[in-house]
Amino acid sequence: MIIFTNHAKKRMRERKILKSQIIAAIENPESAESQENDLKILRRKFGDKILELVIESGKNKVIVVTLYWL
């Protein structure tokens, strides 16, 4: 299950990031870094841009905290 914070939903609209791109980045990231507090940073390239997600993962769920293009 993927849950989007209100902040992440707002950023999706502002930055024109598709839900399908987010799912692809979560399911098959090109890089992943663990952070403090159970946060992870995932990256995946789409064309000439790189999508970066900050997520919190737990049992059977992923919470998308924020997302942006690099």
CHARMM-style PDB file with segment names, atoms N, HN, CA, C and O in Angstrom:
ATOM      1  N   MET     1       0.840  -1.170   0.000  1.00  0.00      PROA
ATOM      2  CA  MET     1       0.000   0.000   0.000  1.00  0.00      PROA
ATOM      3  C   MET     1       0.893   1.243   0.000  1.00  0.00      PROA
ATOM      4  O   MET     1       1.838   1.341   0.782  1.00  0.00      PROA
ATOM      5  N   ILE     2       0.578   2.191  -0.890  1.00  0.00      PROA
ATOM      6  HN  ILE     2      -0.190   2.111  -1.526  1.00  0.00      PROA
ATOM      7  CA  ILE     2       1.318   3.444  -0.960  1.00  0.00      PROA
ATOM      8  C   ILE     2       0.415   4.563  -0.459  1.00  0.00      PROA
ATOM      9  O   ILE     2      -0.702   4.740  -0.947  1.00  0.00      PROA
ATOM     10  N   ILE     3       0.906   5.314   0.515  1.00  0.00      PROA
ATOM     11  HN  ILE     3       1.813   5.170   0.912  1.00  0.00      PROA
ATOM     12  CA  ILE     3       0.163   6.424   1.110  1.00  0.00      PROA
ATOM     13  C   ILE     3       0.928   7.707   0.800  1.00  0.00      PROA
ATOM     14  O   ILE     3       2.149   7.764   0.941  1.00  0.00      PROA
ATOM     15  N   PHE     4       0.202   8.725   0.380  1.00  0.00      PROA
ATOM     16  HN  PHE     4      -0.790   8.679   0.265  1.00  0.00      PROA
ATOM     17  CA  PHE     4       0.804  10.016   0.066  1.00  0.00      PROA
ATOM     18  C   PHE     4       0.421  11.030   1.138  1.00  0.00      PROA
ATOM     19  O   PHE     4      -0.761  11.198   1.440  1.00  0.00      PROA
ATOM     20  N   THR     5       1.410  11.703   1.713  1.00  0.00      PROA
ATOM     21  HN  THR     5       2.370  11.567   1.468  1.00  0.00      PROA
ATOM     22  CA  THR     5       1.096  12.785   2.646  1.00  0.00      PROA
ATOM     23  C   THR     5       0.461  13.925   1.851  1.00  0.00      PROA
ATOM     24  O   THR     5       0.599  13.987   0.629  1.00  0.00      PROA
ATOM     25  N   ASN     6      -0.226  14.817   2.539  1.00  0.00      PROA
ATOM     26  HN  ASN     6      -0.337  14.767   3.531  1.00  0.00      PROA
ATOM     27  CA  ASN     6      -0.798  15.986   1.859  1.00  0.00      PROA
ATOM     28  C   ASN     6       0.298  16.807   1.188  1.00  0.00      PROA
ATOM     29  O   ASN     6       0.103  17.341   0.096  1.00  0.00      PROA
ATOM     30  N   HSD     7       1.443  16.904   1.843  1.00  0.00      PROA
ATOM     31  HN  HSD     7       1.601  16.470   2.730  1.00  0.00      PROA
ATOM     32  CA  HSD     7       2.584  17.623   1.273  1.00  0.00      PROA
ATOM     33  C   HSD     7       3.011  16.978  -0.048  1.00  0.00      PROA
ATOM     34  O   HSD     7       3.246  17.677  -1.033  1.00  0.00      PROA
ATOM     35  N   ALA     8       3.111  15.652  -0.068  1.00  0.00      PROA
ATOM     36  HN  ALA     8       2.921  15.084   0.732  1.00  0.00      PROA
ATOM     37  CA  ALA     8       3.520  14.948  -1.281  1.00  0.00      PROA
ATOM     38  C   ALA     8       2.499  15.148  -2.402  1.00  0.00      PROA
ATOM     39  O   ALA     8       2.884  15.341  -3.555  1.00  0.00      PROA
ATOM     40  N   LYS     9       1.215  15.103  -2.083  1.00  0.00      PROA
ATOM     41  HN  LYS     9       0.902  14.946  -1.146  1.00  0.00      PROA
ATOM     42  CA  LYS     9       0.170  15.322  -3.096  1.00  0.00      PROA
ATOM     43  C   LYS     9       0.298  16.712  -3.714  1.00  0.00      PROA
ATOM     44  O   LYS     9       0.155  16.880  -4.925  1.00  0.00      PROA
ATOM     45  N   LYS    10       0.568  17.696  -2.871  1.00  0.00      PROA
ATOM     46  HN  LYS    10       0.685  17.559  -1.887  1.00  0.00      PROA
ATOM     47  CA  LYS    10       0.732  19.071  -3.360  1.00  0.00      PROA
ATOM     48  C   LYS    10       1.940  19.162  -4.287  1.00  0.00      PROA
ATOM     49  O   LYS    10       1.874  19.796  -5.341  1.00  0.00      PROA
ATOM     50  N   ARG    11       3.033  18.534  -3.896  1.00  0.00      PROA
ATOM     51  HN  ARG    11       3.087  18.020  -3.040  1.00  0.00      PROA
ATOM     52  CA  ARG    11       4.251  18.566  -4.717  1.00  0.00      PROA
ATOM     53  C   ARG    11       4.050  17.820  -6.039  1.00  0.00      PROA
ATOM     54  O   ARG    11       4.604  18.220  -7.063  1.00  0.00      PROA
ATOM     55  N   MET    12       3.273  16.753  -6.024  1.00  0.00      PROA
ATOM     56  HN  MET    12       2.823  16.428  -5.192  1.00  0.00      PROA
ATOM     57  CA  MET    12       2.974  16.026  -7.267  1.00  0.00      PROA
ATOM     58  C   MET    12       2.309  16.960  -8.270  1.00  0.00      PROA
ATOM     59  O   MET    12       2.682  16.990  -9.443  1.00  0.00      PROA
ATOM     60  N   ARG    13       1.335  17.713  -7.809  1.00  0.00      PROA
ATOM     61  HN  ARG    13       1.032  17.689  -6.856  1.00  0.00      PROA
ATOM     62  CA  ARG    13       0.622  18.640  -8.697  1.00  0.00      PROA
ATOM     63  C   ARG    13       1.550  19.758  -9.174  1.00  0.00      PROA
ATOM     64  O   ARG    13       1.601  20.058 -10.366  1.00  0.00      PROA
ATOM     65  N   GLU    14       2.275  20.367  -8.250  1.00  0.00      PROA
ATOM     66  HN  GLU    14       2.233  20.123  -7.282  1.00  0.00      PROA
ATOM     67  CA  GLU    14       3.151  21.490  -8.587  1.00  0.00      PROA
ATOM     68  C   GLU    14       4.262  21.091  -9.553  1.00  0.00      PROA
ATOM     69  O   GLU    14       4.634  21.863 -10.437  1.00  0.00      PROA
ATOM     70  N   ARG    15       4.784  19.891  -9.378  1.00  0.00      PROA
ATOM     71  HN  ARG    15       4.483  19.264  -8.659  1.00  0.00      PROA
ATOM     72  CA  ARG    15       5.968  19.466 -10.133  1.00  0.00      PROA
ATOM     73  C   ARG    15       5.633  18.512 -11.273  1.00  0.00      PROA
ATOM     74  O   ARG    15       6.526  17.974 -11.929  1.00  0.00      PROA
ATOM     75  N   LYS    16       4.339  18.309 -11.501  1.00  0.00      PROA
ATOM     76  HN  LYS    16       3.615  18.746 -10.968  1.00  0.00      PROA
ATOM     77  CA  LYS    16       3.870  17.457 -12.603  1.00  0.00      PROA
ATOM     78  C   LYS    16       4.521  16.069 -12.561  1.00  0.00      PROA
ATOM     79  O   LYS    16       5.093  15.598 -13.544  1.00  0.00      PROA
ATOM     80  N   ILE    17       4.413  15.444 -11.409  1.00  0.00      PROA
ATOM     81  HN  ILE    17       3.948  15.826 -10.611  1.00  0.00      PROA
ATOM     82  CA  ILE    17       4.942  14.098 -11.211  1.00  0.00      PROA
ATOM     83  C   ILE    17       3.765  13.137 -11.195  1.00  0.00      PROA
ATOM     84  O   ILE    17       2.822  13.307 -10.422  1.00  0.00      PROA
ATOM     85  N   LEU    18       3.827  12.128 -12.054  1.00  0.00      PROA
ATOM     86  HN  LEU    18       4.593  11.990 -12.682  1.00  0.00      PROA
ATOM     87  CA  LEU    18       2.736  11.171 -12.194  1.00  0.00      PROA
ATOM     88  C   LEU    18       2.818  10.068 -11.146  1.00  0.00      PROA
ATOM     89  O   LEU    18       3.901   9.687 -10.702  1.00  0.00      PROA
ATOM     90  N   LYS    19       1.659   9.570 -10.766  1.00  0.00      PROA
ATOM     91  HN  LYS    19       0.779   9.880 -11.127  1.00  0.00      PROA
ATOM     92  CA  LYS    19       1.603   8.460  -9.808  1.00  0.00      PROA
ATOM     93  C   LYS    19       2.349   7.246 -10.370  1.00  0.00      PROA
ATOM     94  O   LYS    19       3.008   6.525  -9.620  1.00  0.00      PROA
ATOM     95  N   SER    20       2.250   7.017 -11.678  1.00  0.00      PROA
ATOM     96  HN  SER    20       1.714   7.602 -12.287  1.00  0.00      PROA
ATOM     97  CA  SER    20       2.946   5.883 -12.296  1.00  0.00      PROA
ATOM     98  C   SER    20       4.461   6.024 -12.166  1.00  0.00      PROA
ATOM     99  O   SER    20       5.162   5.024 -12.013  1.00  0.00      PROA
ATOM    100  N   GLN    21       4.971   7.250 -12.225  1.00  0.00      PROA
ATOM    101  HN  GLN    21       4.402   8.063 -12.348  1.00  0.00      PROA
ATOM    102  CA  GLN    21       6.408   7.474 -12.046  1.00  0.00      PROA
ATOM    103  C   GLN    21       6.826   7.173 -10.610  1.00  0.00      PROA
ATOM    104  O   GLN    21       7.892   6.605 -10.371  1.00  0.00      PROA
ATOM    105  N   ILE    22       5.991   7.552  -9.675  1.00  0.00      PROA
ATOM    106  HN  ILE    22       5.126   8.014  -9.870  1.00  0.00      PROA
ATOM    107  CA  ILE    22       6.284   7.300  -8.263  1.00  0.00      PROA
ATOM    108  C   ILE    22       6.301   5.802  -7.986  1.00  0.00      PROA
ATOM    109  O   ILE    22       7.203   5.299  -7.315  1.00  0.00      PROA
ATOM    110  N   ILE    23       5.312   5.099  -8.499  1.00  0.00      PROA
ATOM    111  HN  ILE    23       4.579   5.507  -9.043  1.00  0.00      PROA
ATOM    112  CA  ILE    23       5.247   3.651  -8.298  1.00  0.00      PROA
ATOM    113  C   ILE    23       6.472   2.979  -8.904  1.00  0.00      PROA
ATOM    114  O   ILE    23       7.057   2.087  -8.289  1.00  0.00      PROA
ATOM    115  N   ALA    24       6.865   3.400 -10.107  1.00  0.00      PROA
ATOM    116  HN  ALA    24       6.389   4.124 -10.606  1.00  0.00      PROA
ATOM    117  CA  ALA    24       8.051   2.826 -10.752  1.00  0.00      PROA
ATOM    118  C   ALA    24       9.304   3.075  -9.919  1.00  0.00      PROA
ATOM    119  O   ALA    24      10.154   2.193  -9.795  1.00  0.00      PROA
ATOM    120  N   ALA    25       9.421   4.273  -9.350  1.00  0.00      PROA
ATOM    121  HN  ALA    25       8.731   4.989  -9.452  1.00  0.00      PROA
ATOM    122  CA  ALA    25      10.595   4.599  -8.531  1.00  0.00      PROA
ATOM    123  C   ALA    25      10.623   3.790  -7.240  1.00  0.00      PROA
ATOM    124  O   ALA    25      11.694   3.412  -6.765  1.00  0.00      PROA
ATOM    125  N   ILE    26       9.453   3.524  -6.675  1.00  0.00      PROA
ATOM    126  HN  ILE    26       8.583   3.831  -7.061  1.00  0.00      PROA
ATOM    127  CA  ILE    26       9.385   2.728  -5.443  1.00  0.00      PROA
ATOM    128  C   ILE    26       9.681   1.261  -5.735  1.00  0.00      PROA
ATOM    129  O   ILE    26      10.429   0.616  -5.000  1.00  0.00      PROA
ATOM    130  N   GLU    27       9.093   0.736  -6.810  1.00  0.00      PROA
ATOM    131  HN  GLU    27       8.486   1.261  -7.407  1.00  0.00      PROA
ATOM    132  CA  GLU    27       9.250  -0.688  -7.118  1.00  0.00      PROA
ATOM    133  C   GLU    27      10.615  -1.028  -7.700  1.00  0.00      PROA
ATOM    134  O   GLU    27      11.106  -2.141  -7.516  1.00  0.00      PROA
ATOM    135  N   ASN    28      11.231  -0.081  -8.400  1.00  0.00      PROA
ATOM    136  HN  ASN    28      10.831   0.823  -8.549  1.00  0.00      PROA
ATOM    137  CA  ASN    28      12.501  -0.367  -9.061  1.00  0.00      PROA
ATOM    138  C   ASN    28      13.396   0.880  -9.068  1.00  0.00      PROA
ATOM    139  O   ASN    28      13.653   1.444 -10.132  1.00  0.00      PROA
ATOM    140  N   PRO    29      13.869   1.313  -7.902  1.00  0.00      PROA
ATOM    141  CA  PRO    29      14.722   2.507  -7.861  1.00  0.00      PROA
ATOM    142  C   PRO    29      16.100   2.220  -8.452  1.00  0.00      PROA
ATOM    143  O   PRO    29      16.591   1.094  -8.390  1.00  0.00      PROA
ATOM    144  N   GLU    30      16.710   3.245  -9.022  1.00  0.00      PROA
ATOM    145  HN  GLU    30      16.310   4.161  -9.073  1.00  0.00      PROA
ATOM    146  CA  GLU    30      18.078   3.109  -9.516  1.00  0.00      PROA
ATOM    147  C   GLU    30      19.080   3.291  -8.384  1.00  0.00      PROA
ATOM    148  O   GLU    30      20.204   2.793  -8.451  1.00  0.00      PROA
ATOM    149  N   SER    31      18.665   4.008  -7.343  1.00  0.00      PROA
ATOM    150  HN  SER    31      17.752   4.413  -7.288  1.00  0.00      PROA
ATOM    151  CA  SER    31      19.491   4.100  -6.136  1.00  0.00      PROA
ATOM    152  C   SER    31      18.585   4.291  -4.933  1.00  0.00      PROA
ATOM    153  O   SER    31      17.481   4.824  -5.041  1.00  0.00      PROA
ATOM    154  N   ALA    32      19.076   3.846  -3.786  1.00  0.00      PROA
ATOM    155  HN  ALA    32      19.973   3.414  -3.698  1.00  0.00      PROA
ATOM    156  CA  ALA    32      18.314   3.954  -2.539  1.00  0.00      PROA
ATOM    157  C   ALA    32      19.295   4.174  -1.394  1.00  0.00      PROA
ATOM    158  O   ALA    32      20.310   3.485  -1.287  1.00  0.00      PROA
ATOM    159  N   GLU    33      18.979   5.141  -0.544  1.00  0.00      PROA
ATOM    160  HN  GLU    33      18.154   5.701  -0.631  1.00  0.00      PROA
ATOM    161  CA  GLU    33      19.817   5.447   0.617  1.00  0.00      PROA
ATOM    162  C   GLU    33      18.958   5.435   1.870  1.00  0.00      PROA
ATOM    163  O   GLU    33      17.895   6.054   1.908  1.00  0.00      PROA
ATOM    164  N   SER    34      19.413   4.739   2.878  1.00  0.00      PROA
ATOM    165  HN  SER    34      20.276   4.236   2.846  1.00  0.00      PROA
ATOM    166  CA  SER    34      18.714   4.752   4.166  1.00  0.00      PROA
ATOM    167  C   SER    34      19.115   5.992   4.944  1.00  0.00      PROA
ATOM    168  O   SER    34      20.278   6.395   4.939  1.00  0.00      PROA
ATOM    169  N   GLN    35      18.145   6.587   5.609  1.00  0.00      PROA
ATOM    170  HN  GLN    35      17.200   6.260   5.613  1.00  0.00      PROA
ATOM    171  CA  GLN    35      18.354   7.779   6.421  1.00  0.00      PROA
ATOM    172  C   GLN    35      17.915   7.475   7.850  1.00  0.00      PROA
ATOM    173  O   GLN    35      17.500   6.358   8.158  1.00  0.00      PROA
ATOM    174  N   GLU    36      18.010   8.469   8.706  1.00  0.00      PROA
ATOM    175  HN  GLU    36      18.347   9.376   8.456  1.00  0.00      PROA
ATOM    176  CA  GLU    36      17.541   8.319  10.085  1.00  0.00      PROA
ATOM    177  C   GLU    36      16.021   8.214  10.116  1.00  0.00      PROA
ATOM    178  O   GLU    36      15.348   8.571   9.148  1.00  0.00      PROA
ATOM    179  N   ASN    37      15.488   7.731  11.217  1.00  0.00      PROA
ATOM    180  HN  ASN    37      16.034   7.441  12.003  1.00  0.00      PROA
ATOM    181  CA  ASN    37      14.039   7.662  11.460  1.00  0.00      PROA
ATOM    182  C   ASN    37      13.290   6.827  10.428  1.00  0.00      PROA
ATOM    183  O   ASN    37      12.160   7.157  10.068  1.00  0.00      PROA
ATOM    184  N   ASP    38      13.905   5.752   9.948  1.00  0.00      PROA
ATOM    185  HN  ASP    38      14.823   5.484  10.240  1.00  0.00      PROA
ATOM    186  CA  ASP    38      13.277   4.844   8.986  1.00  0.00      PROA
ATOM    187  C   ASP    38      12.933   5.502   7.656  1.00  0.00      PROA
ATOM    188  O   ASP    38      12.072   5.002   6.932  1.00  0.00      PROA
ATOM    189  N   LEU    39      13.578   6.598   7.323  1.00  0.00      PROA
ATOM    190  HN  LEU    39      14.277   7.004   7.911  1.00  0.00      PROA
ATOM    191  CA  LEU    39      13.358   7.244   6.032  1.00  0.00      PROA
ATOM    192  C   LEU    39      14.337   6.692   5.011  1.00  0.00      PROA
ATOM    193  O   LEU    39      15.448   6.283   5.347  1.00  0.00      PROA
ATOM    194  N   LYS    40      13.900   6.689   3.749  1.00  0.00      PROA
ATOM    195  HN  LYS    40      12.997   7.022   3.475  1.00  0.00      PROA
ATOM    196  CA  LYS    40      14.758   6.292   2.638  1.00  0.00      PROA
ATOM    197  C   LYS    40      14.635   7.331   1.544  1.00  0.00      PROA
ATOM    198  O   LYS    40      13.584   7.948   1.371  1.00  0.00      PROA
ATOM    199  N   ILE    41      15.720   7.522   0.804  1.00  0.00      PROA
ATOM    200  HN  ILE    41      16.575   7.021   0.944  1.00  0.00      PROA
ATOM    201  CA  ILE    41      15.709   8.375  -0.374  1.00  0.00      PROA
ATOM    202  C   ILE    41      15.883   7.460  -1.579  1.00  0.00      PROA
ATOM    203  O   ILE    41      16.867   6.728  -1.680  1.00  0.00      PROA
ATOM    204  N   LEU    42      14.916   7.510  -2.490  1.00  0.00      PROA
ATOM    205  HN  LEU    42      14.117   8.105  -2.408  1.00  0.00      PROA
ATOM    206  CA  LEU    42      14.944   6.702  -3.700  1.00  0.00      PROA
ATOM    207  C   LEU    42      15.111   7.613  -4.903  1.00  0.00      PROA
ATOM    208  O   LEU    42      14.587   8.727  -4.923  1.00  0.00      PROA
ATOM    209  N   ARG    43      15.849   7.137  -5.915  1.00  0.00      PROA
ATOM    210  HN  ARG    43      16.275   6.232  -5.898  1.00  0.00      PROA
ATOM    211  CA  ARG    43      16.026   7.907  -7.145  1.00  0.00      PROA
ATOM    212  C   ARG    43      15.781   7.013  -8.352  1.00  0.00      PROA
ATOM    213  O   ARG    43      16.128   5.832  -8.369  1.00  0.00      PROA
ATOM    214  N   ARG    44      15.166   7.629  -9.367  1.00  0.00      PROA
ATOM    215  HN  ARG    44      14.884   8.589  -9.353  1.00  0.00      PROA
ATOM    216  CA  ARG    44      14.956   6.923 -10.632  1.00  0.00      PROA
ATOM    217  C   ARG    44      14.931   7.951 -11.752  1.00  0.00      PROA
ATOM    218  O   ARG    44      14.344   9.025 -11.622  1.00  0.00      PROA
ATOM    219  N   LYS    45      15.578   7.601 -12.849  1.00  0.00      PROA
ATOM    220  HN  LYS    45      16.056   6.728 -12.955  1.00  0.00      PROA
ATOM    221  CA  LYS    45      15.667   8.501 -13.995  1.00  0.00      PROA
ATOM    222  C   LYS    45      14.469   8.305 -14.916  1.00  0.00      PROA
ATOM    223  O   LYS    45      14.056   7.180 -15.197  1.00  0.00      PROA
ATOM    224  N   PHE    46      13.922   9.428 -15.377  1.00  0.00      PROA
ATOM    225  HN  PHE    46      14.258  10.342 -15.148  1.00  0.00      PROA
ATOM    226  CA  PHE    46      12.851   9.446 -16.370  1.00  0.00      PROA
ATOM    227  C   PHE    46      13.274  10.436 -17.446  1.00  0.00      PROA
ATOM    228  O   PHE    46      13.250  11.647 -17.223  1.00  0.00      PROA
ATOM    229  N   GLY    47      13.658   9.931 -18.598  1.00  0.00      PROA
ATOM    230  HN  GLY    47      13.678   8.948 -18.779  1.00  0.00      PROA
ATOM    231  CA  GLY    47      14.155  10.814 -19.652  1.00  0.00      PROA
ATOM    232  C   GLY    47      15.423  11.500 -19.198  1.00  0.00      PROA
ATOM    233  O   GLY    47      16.389  10.847 -18.804  1.00  0.00      PROA
ATOM    234  N   ASP    48      15.417  12.827 -19.255  1.00  0.00      PROA
ATOM    235  HN  ASP    48      14.632  13.357 -19.575  1.00  0.00      PROA
ATOM    236  CA  ASP    48      16.609  13.578 -18.855  1.00  0.00      PROA
ATOM    237  C   ASP    48      16.525  14.111 -17.427  1.00  0.00      PROA
ATOM    238  O   ASP    48      17.369  14.902 -17.007  1.00  0.00      PROA
ATOM    239  N   LYS    49      15.498  13.677 -16.675  1.00  0.00      PROA
ATOM    240  HN  LYS    49      14.811  13.034 -17.016  1.00  0.00      PROA
ATOM    241  CA  LYS    49      15.325  14.132 -15.293  1.00  0.00      PROA
ATOM    242  C   LYS    49      15.412  12.955 -14.324  1.00  0.00      PROA
ATOM    243  O   LYS    49      15.140  11.812 -14.690  1.00  0.00      PROA
ATOM    244  N   ILE    50      15.792  13.255 -13.091  1.00  0.00      PROA
ATOM    245  HN  ILE    50      16.013  14.184 -12.794  1.00  0.00      PROA
ATOM    246  CA  ILE    50      15.855  12.240 -12.040  1.00  0.00      PROA
ATOM    247  C   ILE    50      14.819  12.592 -10.980  1.00  0.00      PROA
ATOM    248  O   ILE    50      14.800  13.705 -10.453  1.00  0.00      PROA
ATOM    249  N   LEU    51      13.962  11.627 -10.681  1.00  0.00      PROA
ATOM    250  HN  LEU    51      13.978  10.724 -11.109  1.00  0.00      PROA
ATOM    251  CA  LEU    51      12.957  11.800  -9.638  1.00  0.00      PROA
ATOM    252  C   LEU    51      13.540  11.307  -8.323  1.00  0.00      PROA
ATOM    253  O   LEU    51      14.066  10.197  -8.248  1.00  0.00      PROA
ATOM    254  N   GLU    52      13.446  12.129  -7.293  1.00  0.00      PROA
ATOM    255  HN  GLU    52      13.018  13.031  -7.354  1.00  0.00      PROA
ATOM    256  CA  GLU    52      13.894  11.731  -5.964  1.00  0.00      PROA
ATOM    257  C   GLU    52      12.690  11.729  -5.032  1.00  0.00      PROA
ATOM    258  O   GLU    52      11.919  12.687  -4.988  1.00  0.00      PROA
ATOM    259  N   LEU    53      12.543  10.634  -4.287  1.00  0.00      PROA
ATOM    260  HN  LEU    53      13.169   9.855  -4.323  1.00  0.00      PROA
ATOM    261  CA  LEU    53      11.455  10.472  -3.330  1.00  0.00      PROA
ATOM    262  C   LEU    53      12.031  10.313  -1.936  1.00  0.00      PROA
ATOM    263  O   LEU    53      13.060   9.663  -1.753  1.00  0.00      PROA
ATOM    264  N   VAL    54      11.376  10.897  -0.966  1.00  0.00      PROA
ATOM    265  HN  VAL    54      10.540  11.425  -1.114  1.00  0.00      PROA
ATOM    266  CA  VAL    54      11.681  10.622   0.438  1.00  0.00      PROA
ATOM    267  C   VAL    54      10.492   9.829   0.951  1.00  0.00      PROA
ATOM    268  O   VAL    54       9.357  10.307   0.950  1.00  0.00      PROA
ATOM    269  N   ILE    55      10.772   8.603   1.392  1.00  0.00      PROA
ATOM    270  HN  ILE    55      11.693   8.215   1.393  1.00  0.00      PROA
ATOM    271  CA  ILE    55       9.695   7.715   1.833  1.00  0.00      PROA
ATOM    272  C   ILE    55       9.973   7.180   3.230  1.00  0.00      PROA
ATOM    273  O   ILE    55      11.108   7.170   3.707  1.00  0.00      PROA
ATOM    274  N   GLU    56       8.908   6.741   3.858  1.00  0.00      PROA
ATOM    275  HN  GLU    56       7.986   6.749   3.470  1.00  0.00      PROA
ATOM    276  CA  GLU    56       8.995   6.003   5.114  1.00  0.00      PROA
ATOM    277  C   GLU    56       8.346   4.660   4.836  1.00  0.00      PROA
ATOM    278  O   GLU    56       7.194   4.603   4.407  1.00  0.00      PROA
ATOM    279  N   SER    57       9.072   3.582   5.076  1.00  0.00      PROA
ATOM    280  HN  SER    57      10.008   3.628   5.424  1.00  0.00      PROA
ATOM    281  CA  SER    57       8.498   2.269   4.784  1.00  0.00      PROA
ATOM    282  C   SER    57       8.304   1.481   6.063  1.00  0.00      PROA
ATOM    283  O   SER    57       9.115   1.526   6.988  1.00  0.00      PROA
ATOM    284  N   GLY    58       7.206   0.766   6.078  1.00  0.00      PROA
ATOM    285  HN  GLY    58       6.547   0.729   5.327  1.00  0.00      PROA
ATOM    286  CA  GLY    58       6.877  -0.065   7.228  1.00  0.00      PROA
ATOM    287  C   GLY    58       6.254  -1.353   6.740  1.00  0.00      PROA
ATOM    288  O   GLY    58       6.354  -1.692   5.561  1.00  0.00      PROA
ATOM    289  N   LYS    59       5.620  -2.061   7.630  1.00  0.00      PROA
ATOM    290  HN  LYS    59       5.538  -1.786   8.588  1.00  0.00      PROA
ATOM    291  CA  LYS    59       4.988  -3.320   7.257  1.00  0.00      PROA
ATOM    292  C   LYS    59       3.874  -3.069   6.254  1.00  0.00      PROA
ATOM    293  O   LYS    59       2.884  -2.402   6.559  1.00  0.00      PROA
ATOM    294  N   ASN    60       4.044  -3.604   5.066  1.00  0.00      PROA
ATOM    295  HN  ASN    60       4.848  -4.146   4.818  1.00  0.00      PROA
ATOM    296  CA  ASN    60       3.025  -3.563   4.017  1.00  0.00      PROA
ATOM    297  C   ASN    60       2.589  -2.169   3.604  1.00  0.00      PROA
ATOM    298  O   ASN    60       1.518  -2.020   3.015  1.00  0.00      PROA
ATOM    299  N   LYS    61       3.383  -1.136   3.895  1.00  0.00      PROA
ATOM    300  HN  LYS    61       4.253  -1.257   4.374  1.00  0.00      PROA
ATOM    301  CA  LYS    61       3.010   0.198   3.432  1.00  0.00      PROA
ATOM    302  C   LYS    61       4.241   1.062   3.211  1.00  0.00      PROA
ATOM    303  O   LYS    61       5.281   0.888   3.847  1.00  0.00      PROA
ATOM    304  N   VAL    62       4.083   1.991   2.292  1.00  0.00      PROA
ATOM    305  HN  VAL    62       3.239   2.132   1.775  1.00  0.00      PROA
ATOM    306  CA  VAL    62       5.102   2.990   1.998  1.00  0.00      PROA
ATOM    307  C   VAL    62       4.420   4.342   2.092  1.00  0.00      PROA
ATOM    308  O   VAL    62       3.375   4.559   1.478  1.00  0.00      PROA
ATOM    309  N   ILE    63       5.005   5.249   2.855  1.00  0.00      PROA
ATOM    310  HN  ILE    63       5.854   5.073   3.353  1.00  0.00      PROA
ATOM    311  CA  ILE    63       4.474   6.604   2.960  1.00  0.00      PROA
ATOM    312  C   ILE    63       5.405   7.524   2.177  1.00  0.00      PROA
ATOM    313  O   ILE    63       6.594   7.627   2.482  1.00  0.00      PROA
ATOM    314  N   VAL    64       4.853   8.193   1.163  1.00  0.00      PROA
ATOM    315  HN  VAL    64       3.887   8.110   0.915  1.00  0.00      PROA
ATOM    316  CA  VAL    64       5.626   9.153   0.383  1.00  0.00      PROA
ATOM    317  C   VAL    64       5.559  10.485   1.123  1.00  0.00      PROA
ATOM    318  O   VAL    64       4.492  11.086   1.251  1.00  0.00      PROA
ATOM    319  N   VAL    65       6.714  10.934   1.608  1.00  0.00      PROA
ATOM    320  HN  VAL    65       7.581  10.446   1.504  1.00  0.00      PROA
ATOM    321  CA  VAL    65       6.792  12.152   2.410  1.00  0.00      PROA
ATOM    322  C   VAL    65       6.919  13.380   1.512  1.00  0.00      PROA
ATOM    323  O   VAL    65       6.185  14.354   1.676  1.00  0.00      PROA
ATOM    324  N   THR    66       7.850  13.328   0.566  1.00  0.00      PROA
ATOM    325  HN  THR    66       8.446  12.536   0.432  1.00  0.00      PROA
ATOM    326  CA  THR    66       8.024  14.411  -0.401  1.00  0.00      PROA
ATOM    327  C   THR    66       8.700  13.856  -1.642  1.00  0.00      PROA
ATOM    328  O   THR    66       9.231  12.746  -1.626  1.00  0.00      PROA
ATOM    329  N   LEU    67       8.681  14.630  -2.712  1.00  0.00      PROA
ATOM    330  HN  LEU    67       8.250  15.532  -2.725  1.00  0.00      PROA
ATOM    331  CA  LEU    67       9.247  14.192  -3.976  1.00  0.00      PROA
ATOM    332  C   LEU    67       9.575  15.408  -4.823  1.00  0.00      PROA
ATOM    333  O   LEU    67       8.924  16.448  -4.720  1.00  0.00      PROA
ATOM    334  N   TYR    68      10.608  15.263  -5.672  1.00  0.00      PROA
ATOM    335  HN  TYR    68      11.137  14.419  -5.755  1.00  0.00      PROA
ATOM    336  CA  TYR    68      11.058  16.399  -6.480  1.00  0.00      PROA
ATOM    337  C   TYR    68      11.954  15.894  -7.598  1.00  0.00      PROA
ATOM    338  O   TYR    68      12.489  14.786  -7.550  1.00  0.00      PROA
ATOM    339  N   TRP    69      12.099  16.746  -8.607  1.00  0.00      PROA
ATOM    340  HN  TRP    69      11.665  17.646  -8.646  1.00  0.00      PROA
ATOM    341  CA  TRP    69      13.012  16.468  -9.715  1.00  0.00      PROA
ATOM    342  C   TRP    69      14.385  17.041  -9.387  1.00  0.00      PROA
ATOM    343  O   TRP    69      14.501  18.142  -8.847  1.00  0.00      PROA
ATOM    344  N   LEU    70      15.410  16.287  -9.718  1.00  0.00      PROA
ATOM    345  HN  LEU    70      15.315  15.393 -10.156  1.00  0.00      PROA
ATOM    346  CA  LEU    70      16.784  16.787  -9.571  1.00  0.00      PROA
ATOM    347  C   LEU    70      17.248  17.344 -10.903  1.00  0.00      PROA
ATOM    348  OT1 LEU    70      18.378  17.819 -11.013  1.00  0.00      PROA
TER     349      LEU     70
END
